[in-house]
């Protein structure tokens, strides 16, 4: 007997792997160019799409150069009430909120940003894509193009795939859930988050190989369960991450001052 969920997910992933070959190459080229020039690859998502951000960095097997843009107001800490899902769902659909968060982030020309979003309709992701492009960044969207033909609700008239430079399709269906249950009216077992993580790990691997081909090696987090690796080794890498962030923040300072003066 085949599995109910895993076999379906694997089939979608294999199809996505083949269909995204050109996009994988374009995205990893952009990311490796950014990192080779000591820039940052930023990661953004809201709701469940925060999870691929957190899965990418920091974690064992990832390396210095990624910058997770995690806004605590765009992820839930409760089901109902303060920090709950209903608040999050409202905020991620509110235009011009993301700008207030992004103004404080070290987003610089030449950087790359990866934006995760299954539906591609939320204002936070679209606003982030438009914001990043205005600042000379390459925008990669990891989304489900099954949603791309839906009418846009954003004032720009765009959905996330239309606001990005490079689009990677997770292959997840519109409803996200992929297992039909006999006797139930709706499918269960979501696919979009797991698929987005898989697409991103492909980019992590390809980017590392492209950097290696250029003679560039970045510090990689390794588990202290490995012989010869200690928690101190991880702390050293955090220090290297901090140095890279300070450099990016210093480079971003004129833009930050400009943004604050404009708002004042």
Backbone as JSON, one array per atom type, in Angstrom:
{
  "sequence": "XXXXXXXXXXXXXXXXXXXXXXXXXXXXXXXXXXXXXXXXXXXXXXXXXXXXXXXXXXXXXXXXXXXXXXXXXXXXXXXXXXXXXXXXXXXXXXXXXXXXXXXXXXXXXXXXXXXXXXXXXXXXXXXXXXXXXXXXXXXXXXXXXXXXXXXXXXXXXXXXXXXXXXXXXXXXXXXXXXXXXXXXXXXXXXXXXXXXXXXXXXXXXXXXXXXXXXXXXXXXXXXXXXXXXXXXXXXXXXXXXXXXXXXXXXXXXXXXXXXXXXXX",
  "N": [[0.85, -1.21, 0.0], [0.6, 2.14, -0.89], [1.76, 5.2, 0.59], [-0.43, 7.65, 2.02], [0.08, 10.41, 2.04], [2.91, 10.97, 1.69], [3.78, 9.78, -0.73], [2.27, 11.22, -2.61], [3.2, 13.8, -2.16], [5.91, 13.48, -2.84], [5.69, 12.97, -5.57], [4.73, 15.41, -6.54], [6.89, 17.02, -5.85], [8.97, 15.94, -7.44], [8.04, 16.54, -9.99], [8.06, 19.32, -9.8], [10.77, 19.74, -9.48], [11.81, 19.11, -12.0], [10.45, 20.97, -13.6], [11.36, 23.44, -12.71], [13.99, 23.86, -13.41], [15.37, 25.84, -15.01], [14.72, 28.13, -13.55], [15.85, 27.51, -11.06], [18.54, 27.63, -11.73], [18.84, 30.31, -12.54], [18.14, 31.63, -10.15], [20.03, 30.62, -8.27], [22.34, 31.56, -9.47], [22.01, 34.32, -9.13], [21.98, 34.47, -6.33], [24.52, 33.42, -5.64], [26.16, 35.33, -6.83], [25.55, 37.59, -5.32], [26.43, 36.76, -2.74], [29.13, 36.23, -3.18], [30.02, 38.78, -3.56], [29.92, 39.71, -1.04], [27.45, 40.49, -0.16], [24.02, 40.21, 1.04], [21.65, 37.54, 1.22], [18.42, 37.86, 1.57], [15.54, 36.69, 3.39], [12.09, 36.2, 3.31], [8.79, 35.97, 4.63], [5.35, 35.39, 5.59], [3.0, 34.29, 8.11], [2.43, 30.81, 7.63], [4.47, 30.84, 5.83], [6.65, 31.85, 7.07], [7.98, 29.73, 8.07], [9.64, 28.35, 6.06], [11.59, 30.34, 5.91], [12.76, 30.26, 8.47], [13.66, 27.66, 8.41], [15.68, 27.79, 6.58], [17.78, 29.42, 7.59], [19.11, 30.38, 10.77], [20.58, 27.17, 10.6], [21.76, 23.78, 10.91], [23.89, 22.9, 8.32], [23.46, 25.1, 6.8], [24.71, 28.34, 5.76], [26.76, 31.29, 6.35], [25.53, 34.45, 5.32], [22.91, 34.55, 4.71], [19.92, 36.31, 5.56], [17.41, 36.23, 7.68], [14.26, 37.69, 7.57], [12.23, 38.14, 9.88], [9.27, 39.07, 11.1], [7.74, 39.42, 14.14], [5.07, 40.07, 14.33], [3.94, 39.06, 12.11], [3.75, 36.39, 12.34], [2.17, 33.75, 14.1], [1.62, 33.49, 17.64], [-0.2, 32.43, 19.15], [-3.48, 30.97, 19.06], [-6.07, 32.17, 19.19], [-6.87, 35.55, 20.18], [-4.41, 37.82, 21.62], [-1.62, 38.12, 19.52], [-2.6, 36.23, 17.84], [-4.01, 34.1, 15.2], [-6.0, 35.38, 13.66], [-5.38, 38.08, 13.82], [-2.88, 38.13, 12.55], [-3.61, 37.25, 9.93], [-5.11, 39.41, 9.1], [-3.22, 41.51, 9.18], [-1.19, 40.74, 7.37], [-2.45, 41.13, 5.02], [-2.7, 43.79, 4.75], [-1.92, 46.65, 3.06], [1.13, 48.52, 2.7], [2.1, 48.12, 5.23], [4.36, 46.44, 5.42], [6.49, 47.99, 4.49], [7.15, 49.65, 6.65], [8.35, 47.9, 8.38], [10.47, 46.95, 6.78], [12.02, 49.2, 6.31], [13.86, 49.34, 8.34], [15.62, 47.35, 7.92], [18.71, 45.95, 6.67], [18.74, 46.27, 3.66], [20.27, 46.24, 0.63], [21.42, 47.57, -2.53], [22.18, 45.21, -5.03], [21.9, 43.06, -3.39], [20.05, 40.01, -2.8], [16.71, 38.79, -2.53], [14.58, 36.32, -1.19], [11.28, 35.51, -1.41], [8.65, 33.97, 0.19], [5.48, 32.55, -0.41], [2.46, 31.01, -0.6], [-0.12, 31.57, -1.83], [0.42, 33.96, -3.09], [-0.92, 36.32, -2.98], [-1.01, 37.97, -0.78], [-0.59, 41.15, 0.71], [1.74, 41.76, 2.16], [3.88, 40.22, 1.11], [3.89, 41.02, -1.6], [4.25, 43.8, -1.37], [6.8, 43.73, -0.23], [8.33, 42.63, -2.3], [8.11, 44.66, -4.28], [9.24, 46.79, -2.9], [11.87, 45.86, -2.54], [12.79, 45.67, -5.19], [12.79, 48.33, -5.93], [15.01, 49.15, -4.62], [17.12, 48.08, -5.94], [17.52, 45.3, -5.82], [17.61, 41.75, -6.48], [14.74, 39.84, -6.93], [13.38, 36.89, -5.82], [10.72, 34.7, -6.07], [9.15, 32.17, -4.28], [6.58, 30.23, -4.8], [3.17, 29.14, -5.44], [2.29, 28.61, -8.63], [-0.14, 27.83, -9.43], [-1.96, 29.49, -8.38], [-1.63, 31.82, -9.75], [-3.24, 32.85, -11.81], [-5.43, 33.94, -10.67], [-7.56, 36.77, -9.92], [-5.91, 39.83, -9.16], [-5.63, 41.38, -5.98], [-4.17, 43.34, -4.89], [-3.23, 46.8, -4.82], [-1.41, 47.46, -6.77], [-2.05, 45.89, -8.83], [-0.81, 43.51, -9.13], [0.23, 40.1, -8.46], [2.29, 38.08, -6.32], [4.06, 36.46, -8.04], [4.16, 38.09, -10.3], [5.47, 40.29, -9.45], [8.03, 39.61, -9.04], [11.47, 38.88, -10.03], [12.42, 36.37, -10.61], [10.78, 33.28, -10.64], [9.91, 30.53, -8.73], [8.17, 27.61, -8.84], [6.29, 25.87, -6.55], [4.55, 23.83, -7.11], [2.44, 23.14, -5.61], [-1.04, 22.52, -5.12], [-3.94, 24.69, -5.58], [-5.65, 24.46, -3.32], [-3.84, 23.64, -1.45], [-3.82, 21.48, 0.55], [-3.45, 17.93, 0.02], [-4.46, 15.36, 0.24], [-7.17, 13.43, -0.35], [-9.97, 12.53, 1.54], [-12.06, 9.87, 2.11], [-15.48, 10.35, 2.61], [-15.15, 12.8, 3.74], [-15.54, 16.29, 3.11], [-13.53, 17.99, 2.32], [-10.03, 18.11, 1.35], [-7.07, 17.01, 3.17], [-3.92, 17.56, 4.9], [-1.46, 19.59, 4.33], [0.67, 20.94, 1.74], [2.26, 23.04, 0.8], [4.17, 24.39, 2.44], [6.16, 22.47, 3.06], [7.04, 21.84, 0.48], [8.02, 24.34, -0.34], [10.18, 24.58, 1.37], [11.78, 22.5, 0.4], [12.34, 23.42, -2.21], [13.85, 25.66, -1.53], [16.05, 24.55, -0.2], [17.24, 23.29, -2.32], [18.18, 25.53, -3.69], [19.97, 26.5, -1.78], [21.9, 24.48, -1.85], [22.75, 24.51, -4.58], [23.71, 27.1, -4.81], [25.86, 27.07, -3.02], [27.54, 25.28, -4.36], [28.1, 26.74, -6.69], [29.5, 28.89, -5.59], [31.69, 27.51, -4.55], [32.86, 26.68, -6.92], [33.95, 29.03, -7.7], [35.95, 29.33, -5.96], [35.21, 30.2, -3.48], [34.45, 29.84, -0.11], [32.04, 29.65, 2.39], [31.33, 30.08, 5.91], [29.93, 27.26, 7.44], [27.23, 26.07, 9.33], [27.51, 23.41, 11.55], [26.45, 20.4, 13.14], [26.89, 19.94, 16.64], [26.85, 17.34, 17.4], [28.42, 15.95, 15.76], [31.55, 14.36, 15.53], [34.3, 16.16, 16.72], [33.18, 18.65, 16.37], [32.04, 21.5, 18.11], [29.94, 23.41, 20.37], [31.14, 25.83, 20.62], [32.29, 26.2, 18.14], [30.04, 26.85, 16.66], [29.39, 29.28, 17.87], [31.5, 30.85, 16.98], [30.87, 31.08, 14.27], [28.51, 32.52, 14.49], [29.62, 34.93, 15.26], [30.94, 35.66, 12.92], [28.75, 35.95, 11.26], [27.58, 38.13, 12.52], [29.48, 40.14, 11.98], [29.18, 40.39, 9.21], [26.56, 41.31, 9.08], [26.8, 43.76, 10.41], [28.4, 45.15, 8.6], [26.61, 45.28, 6.46], [24.58, 46.8, 7.59], [25.89, 49.2, 8.06], [26.39, 49.98, 5.45], [23.79, 50.37, 4.69], [22.96, 52.52, 6.16], [22.86, 55.31, 5.12], [20.58, 55.15, 3.43], [18.64, 54.44, 5.3], [18.58, 56.75, 6.93], [17.65, 58.54, 5.05], [15.1, 57.48, 4.51], [13.87, 57.82, 7.02], [13.93, 60.59, 7.28], [12.27, 61.36, 5.19], [9.82, 60.32, 6.03], [9.43, 61.83, 8.26]],
  "CA": [[0.0, 0.0, 0.0], [1.37, 3.38, -0.93], [1.4, 6.16, 1.63], [-1.47, 8.6, 1.63], [0.62, 11.76, 1.86], [4.31, 11.06, 1.25], [3.89, 9.46, -2.15], [1.72, 12.35, -3.38], [4.13, 14.92, -2.02], [7.12, 13.16, -3.61], [5.37, 13.11, -7.0], [4.68, 16.85, -6.81], [8.26, 17.53, -5.74], [9.72, 15.5, -8.61], [7.57, 17.34, -11.13], [8.55, 20.69, -9.6], [12.22, 19.72, -9.7], [12.05, 19.17, -13.44], [9.89, 22.19, -14.18], [12.01, 24.65, -12.21], [15.43, 23.81, -13.67], [15.87, 27.14, -15.45], [14.56, 29.07, -12.44], [16.87, 27.17, -10.07], [19.83, 28.13, -12.2], [18.82, 31.78, -12.48], [18.1, 32.05, -8.76], [21.31, 30.33, -7.62], [23.31, 32.49, -10.04], [21.82, 35.61, -8.45], [22.38, 34.33, -4.93], [25.97, 33.25, -5.54], [26.78, 36.61, -7.16], [25.38, 38.44, -4.14], [27.26, 36.3, -1.63], [30.53, 36.4, -3.57], [30.31, 40.21, -3.39], [29.76, 39.98, 0.39], [26.11, 40.99, 0.14], [23.14, 39.33, 1.81], [20.45, 36.96, 0.64], [17.37, 38.03, 2.57], [14.47, 35.69, 3.34], [10.88, 36.84, 3.85], [7.5, 35.29, 4.52], [4.44, 35.65, 6.7], [2.17, 33.13, 8.41], [3.18, 29.57, 7.45], [5.64, 31.09, 4.99], [7.8, 32.15, 7.92], [8.67, 28.47, 8.36], [10.79, 28.16, 5.17], [12.62, 31.32, 6.3], [13.46, 29.73, 9.64], [14.3, 26.4, 8.02], [16.87, 28.09, 5.78], [18.88, 30.0, 8.36], [20.3, 29.54, 10.9], [20.37, 25.74, 10.86], [22.89, 22.97, 10.5], [23.9, 22.71, 6.87], [23.34, 26.4, 6.12], [25.97, 29.08, 5.84], [26.69, 32.73, 6.56], [25.17, 35.24, 4.15], [21.45, 34.67, 4.69], [19.36, 37.21, 6.57], [15.97, 36.01, 7.84], [13.47, 38.86, 7.93], [11.08, 37.59, 10.6], [8.51, 40.05, 11.87], [6.91, 38.65, 15.07], [3.65, 40.38, 14.13], [3.47, 38.33, 10.93], [3.7, 34.96, 12.66], [1.31, 33.67, 15.28], [2.14, 32.95, 18.89], [-1.42, 32.04, 19.83], [-4.52, 30.7, 18.07], [-7.01, 33.28, 19.31], [-6.41, 36.57, 21.1], [-3.19, 38.55, 21.31], [-0.66, 37.33, 18.77], [-3.33, 35.12, 17.25], [-4.05, 33.91, 13.75], [-6.87, 36.35, 12.99], [-4.62, 39.33, 13.71], [-1.89, 37.91, 11.5], [-4.25, 37.2, 8.62], [-5.5, 40.79, 8.74], [-2.05, 42.36, 8.99], [-0.44, 40.39, 6.17], [-3.23, 41.6, 3.88], [-2.77, 45.25, 4.84], [-0.88, 47.28, 2.26], [2.03, 49.54, 3.24], [2.67, 47.78, 6.54], [5.69, 45.83, 5.27], [7.49, 49.05, 4.32], [7.55, 50.14, 7.98], [9.27, 46.88, 8.9], [11.64, 46.82, 5.91], [12.85, 50.4, 6.4], [14.88, 49.14, 9.37], [16.44, 46.18, 7.56], [19.84, 46.32, 5.81], [18.52, 45.85, 2.28], [21.14, 47.07, -0.19], [21.52, 47.26, -3.95], [23.04, 44.07, -5.28], [21.44, 41.95, -2.57], [18.97, 39.18, -3.33], [15.71, 38.43, -1.53], [13.69, 35.21, -1.51], [9.99, 35.74, -0.76], [7.81, 32.79, 0.19], [4.05, 32.81, -0.28], [1.71, 30.03, -1.39], [-1.16, 32.17, -2.67], [0.96, 35.08, -3.85], [-1.89, 37.42, -2.98], [-0.91, 38.8, 0.42], [0.07, 42.44, 0.52], [3.08, 41.83, 2.76], [4.85, 39.68, 0.17], [3.94, 41.86, -2.8], [4.9, 45.05, -0.96], [8.22, 43.44, -0.02], [8.94, 42.47, -3.62], [8.18, 45.96, -4.92], [10.2, 47.56, -2.1], [13.22, 45.36, -2.82], [13.16, 46.02, -6.56], [13.09, 49.77, -5.95], [16.33, 49.33, -4.03], [18.14, 47.45, -6.76], [17.74, 43.92, -5.42], [16.99, 40.69, -7.26], [13.64, 39.26, -6.17], [13.01, 35.51, -6.14], [9.49, 34.27, -5.42], [8.86, 30.74, -4.2], [5.13, 30.31, -4.67], [2.43, 28.17, -6.25], [1.75, 29.31, -9.79], [-1.54, 27.42, -9.59], [-2.76, 30.64, -7.95], [-1.21, 33.02, -10.46], [-4.26, 33.38, -12.72], [-6.52, 34.55, -9.9], [-7.53, 38.23, -9.99], [-5.08, 40.48, -8.14], [-6.34, 42.25, -5.03], [-3.24, 44.4, -4.49], [-3.46, 48.04, -5.58], [-0.49, 47.5, -7.91], [-2.57, 45.01, -9.87], [0.1, 42.37, -9.26], [0.39, 39.07, -7.47], [3.71, 37.9, -6.04], [4.87, 36.04, -9.19], [4.28, 39.17, -11.27], [6.32, 41.33, -8.87], [9.37, 39.03, -8.85], [12.34, 38.71, -11.19], [12.56, 34.93, -10.83], [9.69, 32.58, -9.96], [10.04, 29.09, -8.54], [6.84, 27.06, -8.59], [6.31, 24.71, -5.65], [3.69, 22.79, -7.65], [1.35, 22.88, -4.68], [-2.33, 22.9, -5.69], [-4.59, 25.87, -5.01], [-6.19, 24.18, -1.99], [-2.7, 23.34, -0.59], [-3.95, 20.11, 1.04], [-3.33, 17.04, -1.14], [-5.0, 14.02, 0.48], [-8.64, 13.32, -0.32], [-10.43, 11.59, 2.56], [-13.41, 9.37, 1.82], [-16.45, 10.74, 3.62], [-14.93, 14.19, 4.13], [-15.81, 17.18, 1.97], [-12.33, 18.73, 1.95], [-8.78, 17.36, 1.5], [-6.25, 17.32, 4.34], [-2.46, 17.42, 4.79], [-0.93, 20.67, 3.51], [1.9, 20.64, 0.99], [2.99, 24.21, 0.31], [5.32, 24.75, 3.27], [7.2, 21.46, 2.88], [7.58, 22.0, -0.87], [8.81, 25.57, -0.36], [11.46, 24.27, 2.02], [12.56, 21.68, -0.52], [12.83, 24.29, -3.28], [14.88, 26.53, -0.99], [17.26, 23.77, 0.06], [17.89, 23.11, -3.63], [18.91, 26.76, -3.95], [21.09, 26.53, -0.84], [22.92, 23.55, -2.35], [23.3, 24.98, -5.86], [24.48, 28.33, -4.56], [27.12, 26.67, -2.4], [28.39, 24.7, -5.39], [28.56, 27.81, -7.57], [30.54, 29.62, -4.86], [32.87, 26.65, -4.5], [33.47, 26.71, -8.25], [34.67, 30.3, -7.79], [36.97, 29.34, -4.92], [34.67, 30.88, -2.3], [33.84, 28.98, 0.89], [31.43, 30.39, 3.48], [31.23, 29.29, 7.14], [28.74, 26.42, 7.47], [26.84, 25.54, 10.63], [27.55, 21.94, 11.67], [25.89, 19.93, 14.4], [27.89, 19.53, 17.63], [26.8, 15.88, 17.58], [29.47, 15.41, 14.89], [32.86, 14.31, 16.2], [35.2, 17.27, 16.42], [32.44, 19.91, 16.3], [31.56, 21.91, 19.43], [29.07, 24.59, 20.39], [32.03, 26.98, 20.43], [32.42, 26.39, 16.69], [28.84, 27.57, 16.24], [29.5, 30.66, 18.34], [32.44, 31.54, 16.09], [30.14, 31.41, 13.05], [27.61, 33.63, 14.82], [30.43, 36.14, 15.23], [31.17, 36.0, 11.51], [27.45, 36.44, 10.79], [27.42, 39.48, 13.08], [30.34, 41.05, 11.23], [28.57, 40.61, 7.9], [25.37, 42.13, 9.3], [27.24, 45.12, 10.73], [28.84, 45.75, 7.33], [25.41, 45.58, 5.68], [23.87, 47.89, 8.25], [26.66, 50.42, 7.81], [26.13, 50.33, 4.05], [22.38, 50.74, 4.58], [22.67, 53.68, 7.01], [22.38, 56.5, 4.39], [19.2, 54.91, 2.99], [17.8, 54.48, 6.49], [18.41, 58.16, 7.3], [16.8, 59.13, 4.0], [13.73, 57.01, 4.73], [13.33, 58.43, 8.23], [13.72, 62.02, 7.02], [11.1, 61.44, 4.31], [8.61, 60.05, 6.82], [9.25, 62.92, 9.2]],
  "C": [[0.87, 1.24, 0.0], [0.9, 4.3, 0.19], [0.35, 7.13, 1.12], [-0.89, 9.96, 1.26], [1.99, 11.77, 1.19], [4.45, 10.78, -0.24], [3.37, 10.58, -3.03], [2.66, 13.53, -3.33], [5.38, 14.69, -2.87], [6.88, 13.34, -5.11], [5.32, 14.58, -7.39], [6.08, 17.43, -6.82], [9.1, 17.16, -6.96], [9.32, 16.3, -9.85], [8.08, 18.77, -11.03], [10.05, 20.77, -9.86], [12.56, 19.84, -11.18], [11.6, 20.5, -14.04], [10.6, 23.46, -13.8], [13.49, 24.73, -12.56], [16.0, 25.17, -14.06], [15.8, 28.17, -14.32], [15.57, 28.79, -11.33], [18.22, 27.74, -10.47], [19.9, 29.65, -12.11], [18.9, 32.27, -11.04], [19.44, 31.8, -8.06], [22.44, 31.18, -8.21], [23.24, 33.84, -9.34], [22.32, 35.55, -7.01], [23.88, 34.21, -4.79], [26.7, 34.55, -5.88], [26.69, 37.57, -5.97], [26.36, 38.05, -3.04], [28.75, 36.44, -1.94], [30.97, 37.85, -3.4], [30.07, 40.68, -1.97], [28.45, 40.69, 0.71], [25.32, 39.96, 0.92], [22.04, 38.77, 0.92], [19.39, 36.99, 1.73], [16.25, 37.02, 2.33], [13.23, 36.28, 4.0], [9.64, 35.97, 3.64], [6.63, 35.68, 5.69], [3.56, 34.42, 6.9], [2.99, 31.85, 8.3], [4.44, 29.8, 6.63], [6.82, 31.64, 5.77], [8.63, 30.88, 8.13], [9.81, 28.17, 7.38], [11.93, 29.14, 5.45], [13.45, 30.75, 7.44], [14.2, 28.44, 9.32], [15.59, 26.66, 7.25], [18.05, 28.54, 6.62], [18.38, 30.61, 9.66], [19.91, 28.09, 11.19], [21.61, 24.98, 10.41], [22.79, 22.68, 9.01], [23.69, 24.0, 6.1], [24.59, 27.21, 6.42], [25.73, 30.59, 5.93], [26.4, 33.45, 5.25], [23.68, 35.4, 4.01], [20.99, 35.59, 5.81], [17.86, 36.99, 6.68], [15.25, 37.27, 8.32], [12.17, 38.38, 8.59], [10.45, 38.65, 11.48], [7.59, 39.28, 12.81], [5.42, 38.93, 14.92], [3.07, 39.64, 12.94], [3.62, 36.82, 11.1], [2.88, 34.84, 13.95], [2.01, 33.03, 16.45], [0.99, 32.42, 19.73], [-2.42, 31.7, 18.74], [-5.51, 31.85, 18.03], [-6.46, 34.3, 20.3], [-5.11, 37.21, 20.66], [-2.17, 37.64, 20.64], [-1.29, 36.15, 18.06], [-3.39, 35.15, 15.74], [-4.88, 34.98, 13.06], [-6.17, 37.69, 12.83], [-3.6, 39.25, 12.58], [-2.51, 37.96, 10.12], [-4.69, 38.59, 8.16], [-4.27, 41.61, 8.37], [-1.31, 42.03, 7.71], [-1.17, 40.8, 4.9], [-3.33, 43.12, 3.81], [-1.61, 45.89, 4.08], [-0.13, 48.36, 3.05], [2.53, 49.26, 4.65], [4.11, 47.28, 6.4], [6.79, 46.88, 5.14], [8.03, 49.53, 5.67], [8.54, 49.18, 8.62], [10.57, 46.87, 8.09], [12.56, 48.03, 5.98], [14.03, 50.21, 7.36], [15.83, 48.0, 9.04], [17.54, 46.58, 6.58], [19.72, 45.76, 4.4], [19.3, 46.79, 1.36], [21.13, 46.63, -1.65], [22.53, 46.14, -4.17], [22.7, 42.86, -4.44], [20.37, 41.16, -3.32], [17.98, 38.91, -2.2], [14.86, 37.29, -2.06], [12.41, 35.43, -0.7], [9.13, 34.5, -0.92], [6.34, 33.19, 0.35], [3.25, 31.9, -1.18], [0.73, 30.7, -2.35], [-0.62, 33.27, -3.56], [0.07, 36.3, -3.86], [-1.72, 38.37, -1.81], [-0.1, 40.06, 0.17], [1.49, 42.46, 1.06], [4.14, 41.32, 1.79], [5.01, 40.54, -1.06], [4.62, 43.19, -2.49], [6.41, 44.86, -0.8], [8.95, 43.3, -1.35], [9.13, 43.83, -4.3], [9.21, 46.85, -4.22], [11.63, 47.16, -2.47], [13.68, 45.75, -4.22], [13.5, 47.5, -6.67], [14.49, 50.05, -5.44], [17.41, 48.53, -4.72], [18.49, 46.03, -6.39], [17.1, 42.96, -6.42], [15.95, 40.0, -6.4], [13.3, 37.87, -6.7], [11.73, 35.18, -5.37], [9.4, 32.76, -5.44], [7.39, 30.64, -3.83], [4.48, 29.2, -5.49], [1.81, 28.89, -7.43], [0.34, 28.84, -10.13], [-2.49, 28.55, -9.19], [-2.58, 31.87, -8.83], [-2.29, 33.64, -11.34], [-5.44, 34.01, -11.98], [-6.43, 36.07, -10.01], [-6.69, 38.81, -8.86], [-5.93, 41.37, -7.26], [-5.45, 43.4, -4.56], [-3.44, 45.62, -5.38], [-2.53, 48.16, -6.79], [-1.02, 46.7, -9.09], [-1.74, 43.76, -10.06], [-0.13, 41.35, -8.15], [1.88, 38.84, -7.3], [4.53, 37.44, -7.25], [5.12, 37.15, -10.21], [5.2, 40.28, -10.76], [7.76, 40.86, -8.71], [10.16, 38.99, -10.15], [12.43, 37.24, -11.6], [11.48, 34.22, -10.02], [9.98, 31.09, -9.92], [8.69, 28.56, -8.09], [6.93, 25.82, -7.71], [5.52, 23.53, -6.22], [2.54, 22.45, -6.74], [0.02, 23.31, -5.3], [-2.95, 24.1, -4.97], [-5.03, 25.62, -3.57], [-5.09, 23.82, -0.99], [-2.73, 21.89, -0.09], [-4.02, 19.14, -0.14], [-3.92, 15.64, -0.93], [-6.53, 14.07, 0.58], [-9.03, 12.23, 0.67], [-11.86, 11.16, 2.25], [-14.35, 9.71, 2.96], [-16.27, 12.16, 4.13], [-15.07, 15.07, 2.89], [-14.56, 17.93, 1.5], [-11.08, 17.89, 2.17], [-8.03, 17.81, 2.75], [-4.78, 17.2, 3.97], [-1.87, 18.43, 3.8], [0.42, 20.34, 2.89], [2.8, 21.85, 0.77], [4.25, 24.51, 1.11], [6.47, 23.77, 3.08], [7.85, 21.62, 1.5], [8.44, 23.25, -0.98], [10.17, 25.34, 0.29], [12.36, 23.45, 1.1], [13.15, 22.51, -1.65], [13.98, 25.16, -2.78], [16.16, 25.77, -0.69], [17.99, 23.44, -1.25], [18.71, 24.35, -3.97], [20.12, 26.89, -3.04], [22.23, 25.67, -1.37], [23.57, 24.06, -3.63], [24.16, 26.23, -5.68], [25.83, 28.0, -3.95], [28.07, 26.1, -3.46], [28.94, 25.77, -6.34], [29.65, 28.65, -6.89], [31.83, 28.81, -4.8], [33.61, 26.65, -5.83], [34.27, 27.99, -8.48], [35.78, 30.4, -6.74], [36.53, 30.04, -3.66], [34.04, 29.84, -1.38], [33.31, 29.84, 2.04], [31.31, 29.49, 4.72], [29.89, 28.56, 7.22], [28.48, 25.95, 8.9], [26.86, 24.01, 10.58], [27.08, 21.53, 13.06], [27.0, 19.52, 15.38], [27.81, 18.05, 17.97], [27.83, 15.19, 16.69], [30.8, 15.43, 15.64], [33.74, 15.46, 15.75], [34.53, 18.62, 16.32], [31.91, 20.24, 17.7], [30.61, 23.1, 19.29], [29.89, 25.86, 20.21], [32.22, 27.27, 18.94], [31.23, 27.17, 16.15], [28.9, 29.03, 16.66], [30.45, 31.47, 17.46], [31.72, 31.97, 14.81], [29.14, 32.53, 13.31], [28.37, 34.96, 14.81], [30.7, 36.6, 13.81], [29.88, 36.53, 10.87], [27.24, 37.88, 11.26], [28.26, 40.5, 12.32], [29.72, 41.39, 9.88], [27.34, 41.51, 8.03], [25.76, 43.58, 9.62], [27.7, 45.85, 9.48], [27.62, 46.16, 6.5], [24.64, 46.75, 6.28], [24.58, 49.23, 8.04], [26.43, 50.91, 6.38], [24.71, 50.87, 3.87], [22.07, 52.06, 5.29], [22.22, 54.92, 6.23], [20.93, 56.34, 3.91], [18.23, 54.97, 4.16], [17.54, 55.92, 6.91], [17.49, 58.87, 6.32], [15.34, 58.74, 4.2], [13.1, 57.67, 5.94], [13.05, 59.92, 8.03], [12.48, 62.24, 6.16], [9.83, 61.27, 5.09], [8.35, 61.18, 7.81], [8.65, 64.14, 8.56]]
}
